[in-house]
Amino acid sequence: MKKILALLLLSVSLLAFVACSDDDDDDTSDADATQAANGIVAADDQGPVTLRLGYFPNITHSQPLVGLSRGTYEEVLGENVTLETTTFNAGPAVIEALFAGAIDASYIGPNPAINGYVQSGGDALRIVAGATSGGALLIVHPDAGISEPADLANKKIATPQLGNTQDVALRKYLLDNGLGAQESGGNVQVIPSANADTLNLFKQGDIDGAWVPEPWATRLIQEADGEALLDERDLWPDGAFVTTHLIVSKEFLEEHPATVKKLIQAHVETTQWINENPDEARQIVNQGIEQATGAGIPVEVIDAAWVNIEVTYDPISASLFQSAASAKDLGFIDDDNLENIYSLDLLNEVLSESGLSAVQVPAQ
């Protein structure tokens, strides 16, 4: 009789264990389903992970310059993650590296990210955080006789690259003011030119103006007596538009969400530190630029350029959707549907854990 009772108790215990196991499996499935619905697939981040991060040696990429110098990224990512960094000079090169599987994440401007997303059918990348707002101006030559938009007719205006963020902004601005680029039937000669070449052309009087990012806008003013015809912030609600944001390959995000969350945490912490310590941040940014390029920025240039940008983790998504619509209208992309380009769940988790307000993505 005692043996029978013992067997019965053992059976009940086994049934309870199986039931509990089934409950745990159900909970795991629910969690996986939730993550999948948010575009994030649960993965094993316990083993060693290598994160390959790209950025530009530029003041609009201040978070990686400051965060790497101060050791914030390595500290937050932890010993489990090996961080490898690569510097780039142009957005298309970043997208090529992402397509080739050579990098996992990068700081980049809006239009190259849009192009990469559209070209890949939405499979290549996700925007996981904002980085910089503002910092683009239309500077005109003092002898060009340009004091209003109509005066741009029959003039030569430079942009950094065909189809890049400033190039699209200029062409849209021309259309909005009844003008247009020559190749589109207008009478304004838009000249894609590397920023350093633009400065020389401007000094020589070979161009009448340039729509450029900082610090080149300030350099045109301080070194070539240029005059600001337009600060692009004046074209956007509250003066806010995305200049730089943080993208991650969709594959890496799905395989290593915990690592991406740590990257975002380091990004947010660095953003806050920069805004709380702007003087020291400018010095660190300049040192990082000098290390990467061999030449720093004169103090008077970086000080003047700094006030034209805002360092932020907000992606300012409404401005990205508008930029995509402009790029489509101008024929640079065939599709401006960016419905799934943002994956901000991890950013909002980090913000919530830090007592900060969540960011939202309006309907496109």
N, C-alpha and C positions, 0 to 999 in steps of 0.2 A: 504493500500500500504506500509506503514512504517513497519507493522508487517511482511509482506511478505519479504521485504528487510532484516529485522533483522534475519528472519529464514534462508534466503539464506546465509547471512554472517556467521551464526552459523554453517551451514552445511559445508561451505568451511573451517572454522577453524577446525572442527572435522576431515575432510578429511586430512588436513595438519598434524594434530596431529598423526593420524593413520599412515600416510606415514613416518613421522619422527620416530615413534615407530618401524615400520618395518625396517627402516634403521639401528636403534640401534640394533635390534635383529640380523640383518645380520652381523653387525660389531662384535657382541659378538660371533656369530657362527664362523666367520672367525678366531677370536682369539682363540676360543676353538679348532678349527681344527688345527691351527698352533701349539698350545701346545701339542695336542694329537700326531701330527706327530713327535714332538721332544721327545716323551715319557713322557710328563708332562701333566697331566689332571688338568684343572682349578678346584679349590676347595675353600671352605669357610674357610679362615684362620683368620676370625675376632673373633671367639669365643676362649675361653681358650684352649690352646694346651699343652700337656705334651710331652716333647722330652726326651727319654731315651737313653743316650749316653754311649758307652763303650770305654775303652782305656786300655793300659798296663802301669804300673809304670816303664817305660823304657826310656832311652834317645832318642830312635828312635820314641817315641810318645811325643815329646816335646811340640807340640802345645796345646794339652789339659792340660798338666801339667802347662804350663805357662799361657795359656788363662784363665783357671779356677782360678788360683791363683790371677791373676791381675783383675779378674772380667769382662774381655772382653766379654766372651760368654754371661753372664747374661745381660750385658748392651746392646749388639747388639740384642739379642733375644727379649728383652723388657718384660714388665710386663705381656703381654698376654701369654707368654710361661713359663711353669714350667720345669726347667731343672733337670733331675735326672741322676746321673752318677753311673757307675759300673766299677770296675777294673777287668781285666782278666789276666791270666798268659799264655794262649795258644790260638792260632787262632781257632782250632776246637771247643773250648768252646764258642767262639763268634758266630760261625755259628750255633751251637746248640741253643743258646739263640735267635738268629735271627729267626730261623725256628719255635721256640716255641712262638714267639711273645713277648718275654720278653724284647727286646731292639729294638730301631728304627734305630740306627746308631752306627757306631763304627770305630775306627782306628784299622787297621789290616794289616797283611802282605799279599803279593800277592798270594801265593799258597793256603792258606785257602779261600781267596775270590774266586779264580778260582774254587776250589772244591765246594764251596757253590753254585756258579752260575751254574756249570755243573750238580750237583746233583738235583737242583730244575728245571732243564730244562730252565734256564734263568729267572725264575719268582721270585726269592727270593730277589735279591739285584741289586744295581747299584753303580758303582764307580763314585763319584762326584768331587773328587779332589785328588791330590797327597799330600804327607806329608814329606817323607824322602827318600833320595837317598844315597846309599853306606852303609858303616858300617858293612861289613862282610869280614872276613879274614880266611885263612887256616893257622893255627899256628901249628908248629911241635916241638916235644920234642928235646932238644939239644943233647940227647944221641941216637936219633933214626937213625942217619945217613941218613937223608933225605935232599937233596940239589936240587933235580930236580924231575919232575913228575914221572919219571921211578922208583925212589926210593920208591914210595908209595906201590909197589908190596909187598905182604905178610905182610903188616902193618895193625895196628888197628887204624882207624880214627873215631872219634865221631862226631855226628851231634845232634842238639837239639831234633829232633823228626822225626820219620819215615814219609817221604812224605812232611815234612815242607820245607820252602823256601831254607834253607841252605842244607838240605838233598838232595833235587833235584839238587841243584847246584853242590854239590860234585859228585854225581853219574854221572851227565852229563860231568863233568870235567874228571872223570876217563875214560869214554868212548872215549872222544875226544883225550885222550893220550894213547889209546890202552890198557886200563886196565878195570876193572869192579869189582862190588861188588860180594862177594862169592855166594850169593843167585841167582845171574844172570850168574854164571859160571866163574866169575873172581876170583882173588886171593887177593882182598882187603877186610878186615873185617870192614864193616861199622856198627858202634855201636850207635844207637839212645840213647841219654842220656840227662837228664835234665842238664842245664848249670852249676848249682852248683855242681852236681855230676861229671861232666866232669872236672871241676877244680881240684877236689880231685883225680880223676883217673890220671890226667896229672901229678900232684905233686908226686904221688906214682909210676909213670912210668908204669902204667897199660895200657895206650894207647900211641900211637906214635904221634898223632896229633888230631886236631879238627877244623872243619869248623863251626865257631860260629859268632853270631852278637856281636856288641858292647853293653855294655862295657866288655863282657867276653873275647873277643880277647885281649884287653889290659891287663886284669887281668892275662891271661895266660902268657903274656910277662913279666909283672912286678912282679907277685907273684910266677911264676914257671919257670922263665928263658926261656920261649918259644920264638921261632923265627918265624917271618912271612915268610912263603914260598910263599904266594900269597895274594894280596889284590884284592878282586873280581872286583874292579873298573877297573883293568887292562884287564878284559875280555869283557868290554862293550865299545861301541863308546862314546867318550868324557867322559869316566869314569862314566856314569850315568846309574843307574838301580833302579827300585822301590824297596824300603825296606818296606815302610809303606804307605798306602793311606786311604782315608776316604770313607766308604761305607754307603749307606742308604737303608733301605728296600724299595723295589719297591712300596709296598702298601702305606707306609708313604709318599714317594715322590709324588705319585699321589694325595694323600689326602691333603697334606700340603706343596705345593711347596714354598709358601712364607716363611714358617718356615725354610725349608731346605736352601733357599737362604740366610737367616740371619745367619744360622749356617756356611755356606760357607764364608760369609762376615767376621764373627768373626775369622774363620780359616785363611783367607788371611791376615787380619790385624795382627793377632798374628804371622804368619810366617814372615811378614815384620819386626815386632818389634824384634823378636828373632835375625834375621840377622843383624839388626842395633845395637843390644845390647847383643852381645854374652856372655860377662862376667857375666852380671846380669842374663841372661837367664839360664846359666849353674847352677848358684846358686839356682834359683827358681826350675829348674828341679830336682836338688838333694834334695831339701827340700820336693818336692812332692813325690819323690820316698821313702824318709824316712818316711813320713806320712803314705804312703800306705803299706809299707813293714816292717817298724820298724827299717830299717837300710839304711843309706845313702851310697854313693859311695865315697871312698877317693878322695880328691881333685886332686891328681896327676893322678888318673885313669880317672876321668871324663874329665880332661883337655886334656889328650892324646887321649881319645876315641872320643872327640868332633870333632877333626880335620879330622876324617875319615868319617864323615857324612855331608850331605848337607840338610838343612831344606828348603823345597820347596812346592809350591802348584801344580807344574807340575806333572801329573800322570806318565810321562815317559812310555807311553802306549806300545811302541815298545818292551820294555824289558818284559812287562807282556805277550805279545803274544809269545815271545820266550820262556819264562818260561813255558807257557801252552804247547807249542810244545814239550819241554823237558819232562814235566810230562807225556804226552801221550806216547812218545817214551819209557819211563821207565815203563809204565804200571800203573801209578797212577790214570789216568783218561782215559775214553774211547773216549771222544770227546773234541777237543781243539778249537771248534768254539765259539769265544767270541764276536760275531758280535755286540751284543747290551749291552755288560757289562758296557759300559761307558755312562754316561749322564752328559755332560759337559756344557750344555747350560747355566745353572745357574751360574756356575763358570765363564764362559766367560762374562756373564752379569755383574757380580761383578767386574771382571778385567777391563772391558770397562768403567764402572762407576768410577773406580779408576785410569783411565788413563794408564792401564797396557796392555801388549800385550796378545792376546788370545792364548790358547793352542789348539793344533790340535791332532786328532787321525788318524794315518796313516791306510791305509787298511791293514787288517790282512793277 
